[in-house]
Amino acid sequence: MSTTGLIVLLATLCVATAVGLALRSASGRVRGVSPAAVTGPDGWGLAGVAPEATREVLLLQLSSPVCAPCRQTAAVLGGLAADDPSLRHVEVDVAERAEVARALGVLRTPTTVAFDSDGTELARVSGVPRVDELLSAVDRAPGTGRR
């Protein structure tokens, strides 16, 4: 192998490693809501369910059939909803309902979007959610009834 080829190979490995580390560190982190999301689509309508009096926060999970982290996310969110009646978990398969992913601008699975009882987006997580961060973001949102 020539010196130039070796340099190109090492540079490619360094860039790939940096990108991988950046993606890994962002996975599962809760992102704040952008102003556009506040006027975005109604999460409850996209999920095909209506809020109940005791279930004020929707945890809408977008998944795909061949996604291993999606199963882990479903277990985490399902457990949260089972333990807290103010949370409701709905999983949507983007292979069957691609329009939901398009409406929310989701490009990766699993993605979880939290909505209040009015359907307004509260928080968004790509990857398996970090439970403490997700609950903290939901608790900070006004009108969620979780304070």
C-alpha positions in Angstrom: 0.0 0.0 0.0 1.3 3.4 -0.9 1.8 6.2 1.7 -1.0 8.2 0.2 -3.4 5.2 0.4 -2.4 4.7 4.0 -3.0 8.3 4.9 -6.4 8.2 3.2 -7.3 5.1 5.1 -6.3 6.5 8.4 -8.2 9.8 7.7 -11.3 7.9 6.8 -11.1 5.8 10.0 -10.6 9.0 12.1 -13.6 10.7 10.5 -15.8 7.6 10.8 -14.8 7.2 14.5 -15.6 10.9 15.2 -19.0 10.7 13.5 -19.8 7.4 15.4 -18.9 9.0 18.8 -20.9 12.1 18.1 -24.0 10.0 17.1 -23.5 7.8 20.2 -23.3 10.7 22.6 -26.5 12.3 21.2 -28.5 9.0 21.2 -31.2 9.0 23.9 -30.8 12.7 24.8 -34.0 14.7 25.2 -34.1 17.7 22.8 -36.0 20.8 23.5 -39.0 21.8 21.4 -38.5 24.1 18.5 -41.0 27.0 17.9 -42.2 25.2 14.7 -43.1 22.1 16.8 -45.4 24.1 19.0 -47.6 24.7 16.0 -46.9 21.3 14.5 -49.3 18.4 14.1 -51.5 17.1 16.9 -49.7 14.1 18.4 -52.8 12.4 19.7 -54.4 12.6 16.2 -51.3 11.1 14.6 -51.3 8.3 17.2 -55.0 7.6 16.5 -56.0 7.9 20.2 -57.6 10.5 22.4 -56.3 11.7 25.8 -58.1 10.3 28.9 -58.6 12.4 32.0 -55.9 10.6 33.9 -53.5 10.2 31.0 -52.3 13.6 30.0 -48.9 13.0 28.4 -48.5 10.9 25.2 -45.2 9.1 24.6 -45.5 8.5 20.8 -42.8 6.0 19.8 -41.9 5.7 16.1 -40.4 2.3 15.4 -39.5 0.0 12.5 -39.8 -3.8 12.4 -36.1 -4.6 12.2 -34.9 -2.1 14.8 -33.4 -3.7 18.0 -33.3 -0.5 20.0 -37.0 0.0 19.2 -37.8 -3.1 21.3 -35.8 -1.7 24.2 -37.5 1.6 23.9 -40.9 0.0 23.8 -40.0 -1.8 27.1 -38.8 1.4 28.7 -41.8 3.5 27.7 -44.3 0.7 28.4 -42.9 0.4 31.9 -43.1 4.1 32.5 -46.7 4.2 31.3 -47.6 1.1 33.5 -46.1 2.8 36.6 -47.6 6.3 36.0 -51.2 6.7 34.9 -50.5 10.3 33.6 -48.3 8.7 30.9 -49.6 6.9 27.8 -47.3 5.0 25.4 -48.3 4.4 21.8 -45.9 2.7 19.3 -46.3 3.4 15.6 -44.6 1.3 13.0 -43.2 3.7 10.4 -43.2 0.9 7.8 -47.0 0.8 8.0 -47.6 4.5 8.8 -44.9 6.5 7.1 -47.2 9.6 7.1 -46.7 9.9 10.8 -42.9 10.0 10.5 -43.2 12.6 7.6 -45.6 14.8 9.6 -43.2 14.8 12.6 -40.0 15.1 10.5 -38.6 11.8 11.9 -35.7 10.3 10.0 -34.5 7.7 12.5 -36.0 5.0 14.6 -36.6 4.7 17.5 -37.8 8.3 18.0 -40.0 9.2 20.9 -42.1 12.4 20.9 -43.9 13.5 24.0 -47.1 15.5 23.6 -49.3 17.2 26.2 -53.1 16.6 26.4 -53.6 19.3 23.8 -51.4 17.5 21.3 -48.5 20.0 21.6 -45.0 18.6 21.4 -43.1 18.7 24.7 -39.9 16.8 24.0 -38.2 14.6 21.5 -35.7 11.7 21.8 -33.8 9.8 19.1 -32.6 6.5 20.3 -33.4 4.7 23.6 -34.6 7.5 26.0 -32.7 8.4 29.1 -35.6 8.0 31.5 -34.5 10.7 34.0 -34.1 13.3 31.2 -37.4 12.4 29.5 -39.4 12.6 32.8 -37.7 15.9 33.7 -38.6 17.4 30.4 -42.2 16.2 30.7 -42.4 17.5 34.3 -41.1 20.9 33.4 -43.8 21.4 30.7 -46.8 23.5 31.8 -50.2 21.8 32.0 -49.0 18.2 32.1 -50.4 17.5 35.6 -47.2 15.7 36.6 -45.8 18.3 39.0 
